[in-house]
Amino acid sequence: MKKEKQQNNTQKLKIIPLGGLEQIGMNITAFEYDDSIIVVDCGLAFPEDDMLGIDLVIPDITYLKDNIDRVKGFFITHGHEDHIGALPYVLREINVPIYATKLTIGIIEHKLEEHDMLNSTKRKVVKYGQHINLGCFRVEFIKTNHSIQDAAALAIYSPAGIVVHTGDFKVDYTPVFGDAIDLQRFGEIGKKGVLALLCDSTNAERPGFTLSEKSVGKTLDNIFAEHKTTRIIIATFASNVDRVQQIINSADRFGRKVAIEGRSMVNIISIASQLGYLTLPDNILIDVDQLKSYPDEQTVIITTGSQGESMAALSRMANGMHRKISIKPNDTIVFSSNPIPGNEKSVTSIINELMRKGADVIFQDVHVSGHACKEDIKLIYSLVNPKYSIPVHGEYKHLVAQAKIAEELGYDKDHIKILSSGDVLEIDENGAEVTGRVQVGNIFVDGLGVGDVGNIVLRDRQRLAEDGIIVVVLTLENGSGQILAGPDIVSRGFVYVRNSESLMDEAKSVLNATMDYCMEHNITDWSKIKNEIKDSLGDFVWKETKRRPMIMPIIMEV
C-alpha cells in the first residue's frame, strides 16, 4: 500500500514546445513540473509568401493562458527576433518577469518601450553562472557564442533531473568580443548527470566545425585593401554586433568614415555601444547626410537589407527609391550574410538590380554562420552526455540530421525524441514519451490587429489575389420582393471590363434568368437568392474563363 502511494507522488517533467519545431523561427518552449511552468524564449516568425498582407506571425499561447497561475517567468537565450519578437504581444496576456543577459535585456527594453510596456514589465539582468530559483525550477545561464553577443545556454534543474537547452549557439574559441563558450561548465554539468539535451539543429546537416567570427575580419581587410578607390557598402544582419565591430575596425585601419543606414541597425548599434559591447574609434561615425562632404573612397555604409527585404535600406537603394543614397557605377557592395532559406529569390533580384546599376557585388565568403555544425554538436553531446537527445531549432530535415548525429554517437532510437510543436513529452529517469498534445498554431499580426486575420481571411485574400471578385447588386421592393433595380455587376481583379463587354452582358443575362427563376418559384429568402446567384454565375464564369472569382451578392430593400 505504502509503495503504491509513493508511486503516485512521482511526478514527471513535461517539455512542451509551443512553436519553433519543424520551422525556422517562433521559438518558445514550456517546461512544467507539478505547479510550476517556466518558458524558454518567445519568438516570432516572418510571414511566408502565401500569408498575404501579414506582418508577423506569433505563437498561439492558449496553453499558457489556461495555466496562467502556474507560469513563473520567461528565460530568454539571446536577442534575435525569432527568440524575443513575440514578447510585446505575449506579455499583454501573460505578464510575468523576464530573465536574460545584459545585451538581450537591452534589446528587449527597446522593444517594450516601442509598445509602451516598459513600466508594466519586470525584467532581471542575469550574469553567466548565476542561478534563478522559480517554483520547482532552478535555471543557470551558461556562456555560449552566437551571431549576437551575450547568448546563453540554460541548465534547467528540476526534481526529475537536469535538462540543458543550448539556445542558438556555435563554438568560437576566438570571439571578437568577450569570452569563448564555457565548455568547462558544460562538462561539469554533464558529470552531474543530465536527463536531456535540447540542442540547436540549424546547421546539423553541415559537416565539420563552424568557422570563427574573427575569420570574417581578415576577409573584410582584404576587400578594403582591394577596393581602395571605391565607396564600400556592406549589408549584414543588424543584430550581428561583432560583424559591425569588424567592419568598423577595417574602416578605421583604412582611414574611412562609417555611416549607418536602416532603422534596426541604428537601434542595435546605439544599444550595443551604450552597454559597452561595441567600441567606436573617435569621430569614425558620420551621419548619412554628411556622406556628400567626403570623397567616396573615404566612406563605408553599413546597411540593413542583406536578406532582400523589400522595405529595407539596401532594397530601396537598389530600386532607386532611397532618399539619401543612390547606387553609383563602381560602388563595391558586400553581402555579409547568407540568404535564410526562402529568401534566395529576393536576394538574387537585389544583386541583379545592383549589378545593372554598375556596382561590383561581392556575396561569397564574407560570412560565417552563428550555428554549430556537426562536429561542434558532437562536442556538446560528449561534454553533456545526456540520457535523452531532443533536437530543437529547425525544420524537420534539420531535426532528423541531428537525430542521425546522436545515432552516430551511440544513442538508440528510444533515447532520441523528435517532437512537433504542441507535443507534451513526459520525461524522467525511467523513460520519455509523448503523452498528449496542447493547442498550438500561428497567430497573425496585421497592422494593429493581432489574431483578427485567420486562415479563412487568408484564404479569401488568396482567392482575391488569384481570381478577383465579382459584386452583384440588386434592389428588392419591401413586402412584394419584386426587383426594382439591377442586378448590376461590378468586378475587380477578374477581367478588364472594357475588353470583355460581351462576357459581362452574357453574365447579366444569366443573372436575369436566375432572378426570373427565383420570382417564379417564390424564393424570397435572401440567403437562398444569394446562393442561387453564386451558383449560376459561378458556373457560367467557370465555363467561360476557367476562373473562380469570389462572388458577392448584395441585396438592398426599399
VOGU-3710 file (C-alpha; in Angstrom, 3 decimals, decimal comma):
1> mkkekqqnnt> 0,000/0,000/0,000  2,798/2,338/1,006  4,701/1,632/-2,203  1,680/2,439/-4,384  1,199/5,816/-2,693  4,817/6,672/-3,265  4,449/5,830/-6,975  1,584/8,294/-7,372  3,771/11,027/-5,953  6,500/10,623/-8,529
11> qklkiiplgg> 5,993/13,445/-10,982  7,477/13,667/-14,429  8,893/16,734/-16,104  6,820/17,918/-19,062  8,594/19,540/-22,018  6,090/21,291/-24,318  7,346/23,095/-27,443  4,703/25,722/-28,326  6,492/26,739/-31,532  9,835/26,617/-33,330
21> leqigmnita> 9,895/22,945/-34,244  9,669/21,969/-37,913  10,129/25,633/-38,836  12,761/28,376/-38,670  11,680/30,947/-36,095  8,941/31,330/-33,453  10,926/29,505/-30,781  9,052/29,029/-27,495  9,137/26,029/-25,142  7,352/25,453/-21,828
31> feyddsiivv> 8,860/23,321/-19,043  6,355/22,118/-16,476  6,749/20,277/-13,191  3,929/19,986/-10,658  2,546/23,534/-10,154  5,390/25,404/-11,918  5,803/26,368/-15,582  8,781/28,273/-16,969  9,046/29,359/-20,593  12,251/29,458/-22,653
41> dcglafpedd> 12,259/32,094/-25,431  9,288/33,827/-27,034  9,975/34,411/-30,714  8,138/35,381/-33,853  8,290/34,043/-37,400  8,251/36,102/-40,564  5,314/35,539/-42,928  5,622/33,128/-45,835  4,735/34,125/-49,390  1,176/32,803/-49,132
51> mlgidlvipd> 0,419/34,849/-45,978  -0,819/37,844/-47,926  -0,622/41,158/-46,075  0,596/39,572/-42,817  3,378/41,467/-40,986  4,420/38,948/-38,324  3,483/35,515/-37,062  3,439/34,839/-33,304  2,763/31,606/-31,389  -0,624/30,548/-30,026
61> itylkdnidr> -0,170/30,646/-26,232  -3,597/29,293/-25,256  -1,904/26,650/-23,079  -0,042/29,308/-21,066  -3,200/31,430/-20,714  -5,136/28,386/-19,466  -2,417/27,756/-16,852  -1,544/31,370/-16,128  -1,396/30,880/-12,321  1,457/28,413/-12,735
71> vkgffithgh> 3,589/30,392/-15,228  6,568/31,781/-13,285  8,714/33,580/-15,877  10,380/33,806/-19,289  14,042/32,853/-19,753  15,473/34,297/-22,972  18,598/32,762/-24,532  19,559/35,692/-26,823  18,270/38,818/-28,538  17,231/37,637/-32,005
81> edhigalpyv> 13,678/38,283/-33,259  12,913/34,558/-33,562  13,536/34,311/-29,806  12,234/37,648/-28,432  9,961/39,115/-31,126  6,628/37,898/-29,708  7,273/39,204/-26,160  5,336/42,507/-26,528  2,269/40,565/-27,721  2,533/37,655/-25,275
91> lreinvpiya> 3,263/39,827/-22,207  -0,094/41,558/-22,663  -1,714/38,219/-21,857  0,882/36,733/-19,512  2,708/39,404/-17,551  5,499/37,533/-15,744  9,158/38,517/-15,197  11,771/38,165/-17,962  15,269/36,852/-17,190  18,113/37,374/-19,695
101> tkltigiieh> 21,700/38,619/-20,082  22,588/42,325/-20,297  22,518/42,957/-24,079  19,427/40,758/-24,537  17,545/42,747/-21,878  18,757/45,990/-23,536  17,216/44,933/-26,866  14,011/43,695/-25,184  13,663/47,002/-23,297  13,868/48,948/-26,552
111> kleehdmlns> 11,113/46,726/-27,976  8,911/47,148/-24,865  9,436/50,903/-24,988  8,078/50,996/-28,562  4,969/49,165/-27,324  4,679/51,395/-24,243  5,108/48,402/-21,897  8,369/49,219/-20,170  6,842/50,187/-16,833  4,473/47,230/-16,640
121> tkrkvvkygq> 7,096/44,506/-17,256  9,530/43,105/-14,674  12,993/42,445/-16,077  16,102/40,999/-14,488  19,614/41,047/-15,935  21,314/37,705/-15,254  25,072/37,072/-15,269  26,639/33,867/-16,566  26,901/31,292/-13,795  24,013/32,863/-11,883
131> hinlgcfrve> 21,122/30,638/-10,772  17,489/31,772/-10,688  15,019/29,886/-8,478  11,407/29,876/-9,695  8,842/27,421/-8,308  10,192/23,874/-8,680  12,909/25,013/-11,077  16,409/26,414/-10,790  17,869/27,855/-14,003  21,556/28,555/-14,661
141> fiktnhsiqd> 22,852/30,703/-17,539  25,920/29,335/-19,371  28,110/31,409/-21,718  27,881/30,443/-25,424  28,798/32,089/-28,729  26,371/33,027/-31,496  25,991/35,705/-34,198  24,798/38,106/-31,499  26,659/38,724/-28,262  25,503/37,665/-24,807
151> aaalaiyspa> 23,948/34,400/-25,984  23,337/31,819/-23,276  22,556/28,163/-22,890  20,355/27,195/-19,954  20,788/24,397/-17,430  17,310/23,734/-16,048  17,404/21,887/-12,733  14,096/20,133/-11,956  13,158/17,453/-9,405  13,040/14,981/-12,343
161> givvhtgdfk> 16,606/15,768/-13,453  18,731/18,357/-15,278  17,819/19,498/-18,790  20,331/21,506/-20,864  18,926/23,840/-23,551  21,706/25,171/-25,812  19,741/28,077/-27,350  21,226/29,047/-30,733  24,971/28,520/-30,434  28,312/27,905/-32,076
171> vdytpvfgda> 31,700/27,047/-30,605  34,002/30,042/-31,163  37,403/29,851/-29,483  38,391/33,326/-30,765  35,276/35,522/-30,493  35,506/39,185/-31,490  34,155/40,352/-28,126  34,148/38,681/-24,728  34,947/35,083/-23,861  34,710/31,794/-25,697
181> idlqrfgeig> 31,870/29,375/-24,943  32,185/27,926/-21,415  32,847/24,318/-22,437  34,177/23,567/-18,959  30,783/24,335/-17,404  29,004/22,077/-19,938  31,417/19,299/-18,851  30,834/19,926/-15,129  27,049/19,772/-15,568  27,475/16,641/-17,709
191> kkgvlallcd> 29,300/14,949/-14,800  26,278/15,576/-12,532  24,149/13,506/-14,916  21,940/15,207/-17,487  18,458/13,893/-18,269  18,008/15,560/-21,684  19,775/17,883/-24,119  17,757/20,242/-26,315  20,322/21,199/-28,938  20,298/23,674/-31,844
201> stnaerpgft> 19,838/21,783/-35,158  20,027/24,652/-37,683  23,390/23,541/-39,143  23,183/19,847/-38,222  23,445/18,884/-41,918  26,760/20,688/-42,375  29,951/18,687/-41,785  32,967/19,947/-39,838  33,282/22,868/-37,430  31,784/26,346/-37,735
211> lseksvgktl> 34,436/28,961/-38,531  35,231/31,678/-36,002  33,628/35,101/-36,458  37,194/36,536/-36,443  37,898/34,899/-39,813  35,455/37,374/-41,410  37,679/40,258/-40,217  40,570/39,054/-42,433  38,223/38,779/-45,461  36,938/42,305/-44,822
221> dnifaehktt> 40,502/43,669/-44,611  41,268/42,050/-47,981  38,152/43,614/-49,556  39,128/47,063/-48,204  42,703/46,597/-49,497  41,496/45,612/-52,985  38,906/48,414/-53,320  40,803/51,493/-52,177  39,304/53,780/-54,819  35,580/52,980/-54,478
231> riiiatfasn> 32,827/53,567/-51,969  32,046/50,403/-49,979  28,504/49,473/-48,908  28,168/46,454/-46,613  24,834/44,773/-45,873  24,573/42,498/-42,841  22,210/41,494/-40,052  21,562/44,402/-37,684  21,911/42,133/-34,655  25,383/40,846/-35,577
241> vdrvqqiins> 27,226/43,401/-33,438  30,546/41,555/-33,811  30,308/41,804/-37,610  29,570/45,528/-37,351  32,566/45,864/-34,983  34,858/44,197/-37,529  33,595/46,408/-40,371  34,280/49,471/-38,186  37,756/48,117/-37,320  38,595/47,616/-41,017
251> adrfgrkvai> 37,225/51,068/-41,892  39,396/52,591/-39,160  42,509/50,769/-40,407  41,919/52,038/-43,957  41,031/55,606/-42,902  37,354/55,551/-43,852  34,343/57,155/-42,164  31,308/54,962/-41,412  27,631/55,828/-41,967  24,886/53,600/-40,568
261> egrsmvniis> 21,647/53,174/-42,540  18,479/51,239/-41,602  16,327/51,701/-38,511  17,073/48,344/-36,850  20,818/48,797/-37,498  20,819/52,267/-35,892  18,843/50,945/-32,882  21,032/47,926/-32,157  24,291/49,846/-32,631  23,191/52,563/-30,209
271> iasqlgyltl> 22,089/49,960/-27,605  25,311/47,922/-28,032  27,620/50,941/-27,790  25,766/52,323/-24,733  26,126/48,959/-22,956  29,802/48,622/-23,924  29,520/45,788/-26,493  30,796/47,934/-29,366  33,990/50,010/-29,411  33,816/53,051/-31,678
281> pdnilidvdq> 37,048/54,895/-32,586  36,752/58,681/-32,108  34,803/60,540/-34,812  34,512/57,481/-37,076  30,709/57,600/-37,346  29,137/60,181/-39,601  25,500/60,879/-40,408  24,181/59,721/-43,799  23,606/63,420/-44,677  27,368/64,064/-44,272
291> lksypdeqtv> 28,384/61,463/-46,892  28,488/64,083/-49,637  31,153/66,010/-47,717  33,646/63,130/-48,125  35,156/61,529/-51,239  33,688/58,072/-51,991  36,950/56,255/-51,298  36,892/57,563/-47,717  33,444/56,215/-46,778  31,746/52,948/-45,798
301> iittgsqges> 27,995/52,490/-45,429  26,738/49,705/-43,146  23,146/48,895/-44,023  20,241/46,550/-43,430  18,648/44,541/-46,256  21,059/41,625/-46,637  18,013/39,314/-46,951  16,433/41,235/-49,828  13,593/42,593/-47,639  11,567/44,906/-49,861
311> maalsrmang> 11,426/47,842/-47,415  14,987/47,577/-46,058  17,565/50,232/-46,883  19,602/48,245/-49,443  16,478/47,295/-51,459  15,432/50,941/-51,577  18,924/51,895/-52,786  18,852/49,159/-55,458  15,447/50,287/-56,713  16,408/53,967/-56,736
321> mhrkisikpn> 13,854/54,770/-54,018  16,267/55,740/-51,223  16,011/59,431/-50,398  19,652/59,960/-49,468  21,809/57,259/-51,076  21,843/56,296/-54,733  23,994/53,492/-56,145  26,787/54,689/-58,427  28,744/52,710/-61,027  31,888/51,207/-59,402
331> dtivfssnpi> 30,352/51,142/-55,882  31,544/47,984/-54,105  28,623/46,264/-52,387  29,270/43,418/-49,954  26,634/40,955/-48,733  27,985/39,865/-45,358  25,336/37,189/-44,771  23,870/34,077/-46,348  20,250/34,056/-47,524  17,954/32,499/-44,917
341> pgneksvtsi> 16,083/29,547/-46,522  13,203/31,023/-48,513  14,903/34,397/-49,159  17,177/33,283/-52,008  14,932/34,678/-54,735  14,627/38,186/-53,278  18,383/38,357/-52,520  19,216/37,352/-56,113  16,889/40,000/-57,561  18,544/42,722/-55,419
351> inelmrkgad> 22,010/41,552/-56,569  20,877/41,702/-60,222  19,438/45,182/-59,721  22,677/46,450/-58,101  24,784/44,984/-60,914  22,538/46,663/-63,510  23,457/49,976/-61,888  27,118/49,174/-62,496  28,060/48,213/-58,944  30,576/45,488/-58,098
361> vifqdvhvsg> 28,764/42,985/-55,830  30,628/40,584/-53,522  28,487/37,893/-51,912  30,838/34,943/-51,430  32,827/34,087/-48,289  32,090/37,272/-46,309  30,015/35,444/-43,747  30,287/32,687/-41,170  27,329/31,026/-39,536  26,219/31,589/-35,954
371> hackedikli> 25,144/27,960/-35,589  27,037/24,788/-34,682  27,975/22,346/-37,440  28,203/18,554/-36,941  31,494/18,402/-35,068  30,522/21,211/-32,667  27,235/19,422/-31,930  29,167/16,201/-31,220  31,434/18,124/-28,846  28,458/19,392/-26,811
381> yslvnpkysi> 26,923/15,896/-26,696  30,151/14,355/-25,429  30,538/17,016/-22,728  26,912/16,990/-21,557  26,417/13,243/-22,117  22,607/13,415/-21,832  20,371/10,380/-21,376  17,928/11,702/-23,993  18,502/13,696/-27,179  15,783/16,213/-28,150
391> pvhgeykhlv> 16,738/18,093/-31,348  15,266/21,633/-31,494  15,503/24,799/-33,661  14,996/23,935/-37,285  12,884/22,426/-40,000  12,094/18,710/-39,833  15,097/17,810/-42,027  17,425/19,632/-39,596  15,961/17,770/-36,604  16,448/14,453/-38,430
401> aqakiaeelg> 20,058/15,418/-39,245  20,734/15,944/-35,532  18,991/12,664/-34,665  21,460/10,967/-37,052  24,391/12,631/-35,239  23,037/11,268/-31,929  22,753/7,788/-33,511  26,391/8,045/-34,661  27,284/8,810/-31,049  25,602/5,576/-29,938
411> ydkdhikils> 22,103/6,730/-28,909  19,347/4,242/-29,726  16,085/5,448/-31,272  14,239/5,209/-27,918  16,548/7,860/-26,474  16,152/10,333/-29,364  12,888/12,264/-29,338  11,946/14,314/-32,416  8,969/16,396/-31,277  6,402/18,510/-33,110
421> sgdvleiden> 5,172/21,832/-31,775  2,331/21,030/-29,369  3,626/17,633/-28,220  3,729/17,034/-24,459  6,836/14,993/-23,663  6,759/13,493/-20,169  10,253/12,588/-19,089  12,153/11,260/-16,082  14,977/8,789/-15,375  12,727/5,818/-16,208
431> gaevtgrvqv> 11,509/6,912/-19,616  10,337/9,603/-22,017  7,172/9,518/-24,071  4,770/11,882/-25,782  1,561/11,621/-23,727  -0,625/14,259/-25,351  -0,921/17,453/-27,338  -1,768/21,059/-26,496  -3,204/23,719/-28,787  -0,535/25,431/-30,886
441> gnifvdglgv> -0,572/27,377/-34,123  0,107/30,654/-35,867  -1,437/33,921/-34,725  -1,183/36,514/-37,496  -0,310/40,145/-36,787  -1,593/42,503/-39,485  -1,105/46,203/-38,718  -2,550/46,754/-35,243  -4,734/43,635/-35,411  -3,458/40,588/-33,531
451> gdvgnivlrd> -5,273/37,358/-34,369  -8,173/39,022/-36,193  -6,911/37,625/-39,501  -7,212/33,838/-39,525  -6,954/31,098/-42,115  -10,398/31,912/-43,558  -9,462/35,568/-44,168  -6,150/34,456/-45,685  -7,998/32,025/-47,938  -10,240/34,902/-49,071
461> rqrlaedgii> -7,176/37,060/-49,762  -5,655/34,190/-51,734  -8,808/33,896/-53,870  -8,977/37,652/-54,385  -5,322/37,628/-55,415  -5,777/34,728/-57,819  -9,175/35,343/-59,469  -10,556/38,676/-58,204  -14,106/39,463/-57,096  -17,497/39,996/-58,721
471> vvvltlengs> -20,055/42,025/-56,758  -23,731/41,616/-57,772  -26,014/44,433/-56,549  -29,825/44,321/-56,684  -32,688/46,202/-55,033  -35,921/44,447/-53,981  -39,234/46,036/-53,008  -40,125/45,633/-49,375  -43,018/43,212/-48,913  -43,573/42,095/-52,523
481> gqilagpdiv> -39,949/41,073/-53,187  -40,155/42,482/-56,750  -36,864/43,602/-58,359  -36,704/47,397/-58,510  -33,126/47,779/-59,782  -30,367/45,518/-61,022  -28,900/43,037/-60,893  -25,782/45,103/-61,677  -22,280/43,662/-61,871  -19,102/45,281/-60,531
491> srgfvyvrns> -15,818/43,371/-60,806  -12,286/43,958/-59,568  -9,238/41,875/-60,443  -11,344/39,489/-62,569  -11,241/40,784/-66,164  -10,614/44,181/-67,697  -14,249/45,155/-68,250  -13,749/47,377/-71,317  -12,289/44,473/-73,276  -14,896/41,980/-72,032
501> eslmdeaksv> -18,213/43,698/-72,584  -19,807/40,675/-74,270  -18,800/38,443/-71,337  -20,363/40,923/-68,903  -23,538/41,161/-70,992  -23,872/37,380/-71,012  -23,267/37,293/-67,263  -26,049/39,832/-66,825  -28,411/37,639/-68,891  -27,546/34,669/-66,648
511> lnatmdycme> -28,382/36,776/-63,577  -31,674/37,961/-65,081  -32,637/34,348/-65,791  -31,693/33,381/-62,230  -33,835/36,162/-60,744  -36,772/35,179/-63,014  -36,416/31,624/-61,710  -36,458/32,895/-58,096  -39,573/35,022/-58,735  -41,422/32,160/-60,459
521> hnitdwskik> -40,653/29,741/-57,619  -41,492/32,313/-54,911  -37,976/32,197/-53,472  -37,920/35,244/-51,179  -35,408/34,123/-48,571  -32,310/36,315/-49,089  -29,783/33,631/-48,315  -31,422/31,301/-50,869  -31,428/34,080/-53,509  -27,726/34,739/-52,806
531> neikdslgdf> -26,892/31,042/-53,159  -28,777/30,836/-56,479  -26,820/33,878/-57,760  -23,481/32,427/-56,598  -24,180/29,007/-58,150  -25,462/30,173/-61,519  -22,913/32,972/-62,011  -20,085/30,809/-60,674  -20,888/28,006/-63,140  -21,145/30,454/-66,038
541> vwketkrrpm> -17,837/32,207/-65,242  -16,013/28,886/-64,786  -17,341/27,607/-68,122  -16,305/30,788/-69,954  -12,999/31,642/-68,285  -11,901/28,653/-66,119  -11,616/31,097/-63,194  -13,321/31,086/-59,827  -13,603/34,697/-58,645  -15,214/35,431/-55,304
551> impiimev> -18,904/36,222/-55,975  -20,530/38,595/-53,514  -24,278/39,290/-53,909  -25,531/42,442/-52,137  -29,310/42,800/-51,741  -30,924/46,078/-50,686  -34,556/46,577/-49,737  -36,625/49,694/-50,406
//
